[in-house]
Amino acid sequence: MLNQSEADERRYAEAMTDKLGRALEDIRGKISASYRDVIEAKKYMWENISQLDPAERAANKVDISLQIDSGEKAIDKERKLHKLYQSPYFGRVDFRENGLNEADAYYIGIHSFAGTDGHTNLIYDWRSPVASMFYDFGVGPAYFTAPLGRIEGELTVKRQYKIRDGRMEYMIESSINIDDDVLQKELSSTTDEKMKNIVATIQKEQNVIIRNETSDELIIQGVAGSGKTSVALHRIAFLLYRYKGTLTSRNVLIISPNNVFSDYISSVLPELGEENMMEMRLEELAEAELKGVAGFQTFYEQVTVLMDQEDPGMIERIRFKATADFIRKLDEFVAYAEQHYFAPEDVQVDGLRISAAELRAIYDGTRRMPVLSRLERTANQAAANLRDEDGQRLSAPRIRKIKTAVKKMFRASTLLALYKDFYDWLGRPELLCMAGPKKLEYSDVFPLVYLKMYWEGTAPFDFVKHLIVDEMQDYTPIQYAVLSRLFNCRKTILGDASQSVNPYSSSSLAEIKKVFPNADTVELLKSYRSTYEITTFAQQLKDNSSVVPIERHGELPRMVACEDKEEEMERIRSVLREFVHSESRSMGIVCKTKAQADEVYQSLRDAFDNLYLLDFDSEEFREGIIITSAHLAKGLEFDEVIVPFVNSEVYRNEMDRSLLYIACTRAMHKLTLTHSGARTPLLKEPGEH
Ligand SMILES: Nc1ncnc2c1ncn2[C@@H]1O[C@H](COP(=O)(O)OP(=O)(O)OP(=O)(O)O)[C@@H](O)[C@H]1O
C-alpha cells in the first residue's frame, strides 16, 4: 500500500509540495515569456504598421490575441497551482475495483494536478467521479459513476489531512464519514471576511445535492446554518466542471437578496477555480420590466413600513397577493379579458371602411400573442386587406389612423389600467393602493410584471441555463411564476421558511411546490454554523423540533438586563472591548430596524475602529464590527453577535419573532442579547427551560 504510515504521508506531502513548487516556477516562467512575446509582437506591429498590408495586420492581430489567450490560461493555471501549493490535498481514498487484487490510492484536492508526463493524475479534483466516494462512503463496499457506468468495489483506506504551506498539520484515518473531528476543527475556526469553501468537509447529505444532475428544479429547504448557500455554490462549481464546454459561469444567474450578500458569497467560486456567476436582485429585474410603467416601493421599504406600523389594510393586501390562488385569479381575469375586452366596431378612414366582423375575425386568429401585438397585428392585417381609391396599398398615415382606432377597441388603454380593472373585476378595488404618487406598493410589483407578459410580452433570458434563487421564503408564488416564465432553465431554489423577514408574504415549501409541481425537494436539518448552545437557544423562537444542532459546544448565550439605555450601551461597549482582544475576527450587532442600527452606530462610532454600518446601499461585507438590521444580516454570519434592545415593546409579534430568530442564528461562537426594561416575552433566559 502506498504511504502506509503517517511518516510516509508526511514525506509524500512534502514531495508533492516540491513537485507543485516546480510546476509553479515553470508556469510562472511561461507567463513571463508570454507577456514578453505579446509586448514584442505589439511593438513589432507598431513599428512596422506602415509596411504591413491589411492581411498581415489582421494576421498579426490574431496572433497577439491568441498569445493573450494562452497567457490568460496560464495565469488561471498558476492560480490553481498556487492554491494547491499551499494545500495540495485534503483527502485520500484507496479503491479496489471488483475483480482486481490491488487498490489504487486517489488523493483529492481542490483542483487536479497531473505529473510531469501530463497523464498520471497525482491529485484528483474534488468534483471528479472517483472523488465522490470520499464524501459518500466509509471503508467498505463503495462505487462511483464513471462516464462508462458504475464502477463497484471496496474502499480499503480513507484519510483526511490538513496540509498548510507544505507541512502536514494532521492526518486522520476516518473509517465512516468525513470525520467529525475535522468538521469540528473547521467549524470552530474564526471566520474570514467572506464565505469559505467547504470542499474538505462536505457532508453526505450535502454531496447528494451538489452532485445532483437529474433535477430540472431542485428546492432545498434547510434550517438556519445548514449550508444551503454553501451547497448551492458548490453545486454550481460541480456543474461547471461536469458540463465544461456547454455551461459557463456566464450562463448561471443567482437571484440574491442584496449587494452585501452578493459580495459576501463572491469569493467561493473563484476559490474553487471558477469565475463568478452573474447576480441580480429581483427588484432590478422588475425595474427593467416596469420601466416607463410605474415606480415602486422596494421590499426593504415594505418591511420597514410594516415594522413601523401594523397597518391591517396593508397586511391584507400583502397576504392576498402572496398565495398561489392569487395567480389563479389573475389567470382567470386574463381569460376573461381575452373574451370580453376587445369590442370591435366598424372603422371609417377617409371613406374607407373596415367592418367590426373582419376585425373580430383577425383578432381571434392571433391568440397566444400579447395584447399589444394582437392589436397591432389586427390593425396591420386589416389595413393590408384594404386598397385605396387608386387600388394601392394604404399610406402610412392611414394605417396609423386604423391602428389608433383598433387600440381604442380594447377596454383598457394601459397596463396599469388593466391591472386596476382586475381588482374591480374581483369586486375588491380596495386591494390596490399606491404607496405614493406613481409609486406601487411592493406587493403589486410582480403581479404587474406577470400581467405585462399578457399585455406586451417579455423576452425570456435564454442565455441563462441555471438559475439559483436564494432566500426562497421571501418570494411569493407570483414572483416564482414570473421567474418560471422568464427563465426556462434548470433551477436551484433554496431557503428557510423560518427566516422570513415578512411573515405576511413568506412562502413555504408547499406554496413554492404549487408553482413548480415537478420540482424535487430536499431538506437539510443539521445546523453547522452555530454552537449547540446558540442553536438550541434560538430554537425557542421557532418550533421546529426536526433541527439537529451540531455537537459543537461553546458558551451559553448571555442575556444582559440593564437599568436603562445608557447602561445598555455601556454593556455593549464592554462586550466589544472583549471582542477586540479576543481571537474572533467578526462581530455583528444585529438590530431589529435600520433606525436602531443608526442609533447604535452613532453611539459607538467614536469608541472603536473597524466599525461599519451596513445598510441597503452598502456594497460590501467587511471584517470587523458590523452594525446592521436583521433584514440585511440574512445569509451572513459572524464569529460573535450582539442583539441589542430585546425589550418587550421591540420584539412582540410574529414578524419580530422571525427577525429575532434571524439575528440570533447569525452567531457562530458567541451570542449576547441586551435589554433595558422588560425582556421580550418571545425569549427565555438562556439555560431556562
Ligand atoms: N459541510 C460543511 N463543512 C464545513 N462547514 C460547513 C459545512 N456546511 C456548512 N458549513 C458552514 O456552516 C455555515 C453556514 O453555511 P451557509 O451560510 O451555507 O448556511 P445556510 O443554510 O445558507 O444559512 P442561513 O440560511 O442561516 O443563512 C458556514 O460557515 C459554512 O461554512
The ligand as a Tripos MOL2 file, in Angstrom:
@<TRIPOS>MOLECULE
LIG
   31    33     1     0     0
SMALL
NO_CHARGES

@<TRIPOS>ATOM
      1 N1        -20.0140   20.5460    5.3590 N.pl3     1 LIG1
      2 C1        -19.5850   21.6390    5.9440 C.ar      1 LIG1
      3 N2        -18.3220   21.7400    6.3590 N.ar      1 LIG1
      4 C2        -17.8650   22.8540    6.9780 C.ar      1 LIG1
      5 N3        -18.6150   23.9330    7.1990 N.ar      1 LIG1
      6 C3        -19.8970   23.8910    6.7910 C.ar      1 LIG1
      7 C4        -20.4440   22.7480    6.1450 C.ar      1 LIG1
      8 N4        -21.7400   23.0150    5.8580 N.ar      1 LIG1
      9 C5        -21.9840   24.2560    6.2910 C.ar      1 LIG1
     10 N5        -20.8700   24.7760    6.8580 N.ar      1 LIG1
     11 C6        -20.6990   26.0970    7.4490 C.3       1 LIG1
     12 O1        -21.9040   26.4620    8.0940 O.3       1 LIG1
     13 C7        -22.1240   27.8590    7.9480 C.3       1 LIG1
     14 C8        -23.4920   28.0800    7.3650 C.3       1 LIG1
     15 O2        -23.4850   27.7780    5.9980 O.3       1 LIG1
     16 P1        -24.4270   28.5480    4.9970 P.3       1 LIG1
     17 O3        -24.3220   30.0080    5.2020 O.co2     1 LIG1
     18 O4        -24.1750   27.9880    3.6520 O.co2     1 LIG1
     19 O5        -25.8190   28.0390    5.5480 O.3       1 LIG1
     20 P2        -27.2850   28.4950    5.1910 P.3       1 LIG1
     21 O6        -28.1170   27.2870    5.3730 O.co2     1 LIG1
     22 O7        -27.2950   29.1690    3.8720 O.co2     1 LIG1
     23 O8        -27.5490   29.5200    6.3610 O.3       1 LIG1
     24 P3        -28.6850   30.6140    6.6230 P.3       1 LIG1
     25 O9        -29.9350   30.1790    5.9560 O.co2     1 LIG1
     26 O10       -28.8200   30.6140    8.1120 O.co2     1 LIG1
     27 O11       -28.1270   31.9080    6.1150 O.co2     1 LIG1
     28 C9        -20.9870   28.3980    7.0920 C.3       1 LIG1
     29 O12       -19.9760   28.8740    7.9370 O.3       1 LIG1
     30 C10       -20.4890   27.1700    6.3670 C.3       1 LIG1
     31 O13       -19.1200   27.2840    6.0240 O.3       1 LIG1
@<TRIPOS>BOND
     1     1     2 1
     2     2     3 ar
     3     2     7 ar
     4     3     4 ar
     5     4     5 ar
     6     5     6 ar
     7     6     7 ar
     8     6    10 ar
     9     7     8 ar
    10     8     9 ar
    11     9    10 ar
    12    10    11 1
    13    11    12 1
    14    11    30 1
    15    12    13 1
    16    13    14 1
    17    13    28 1
    18    14    15 1
    19    15    16 1
    20    16    17 2
    21    16    18 1
    22    16    19 1
    23    19    20 1
    24    20    21 2
    25    20    22 1
    26    20    23 1
    27    23    24 1
    28    24    25 2
    29    24    26 1
    30    24    27 1
    31    28    29 1
    32    28    30 1
    33    30    31 1
@<TRIPOS>SUBSTRUCTURE
     1 LIG1         1 GROUP 0 **** ****
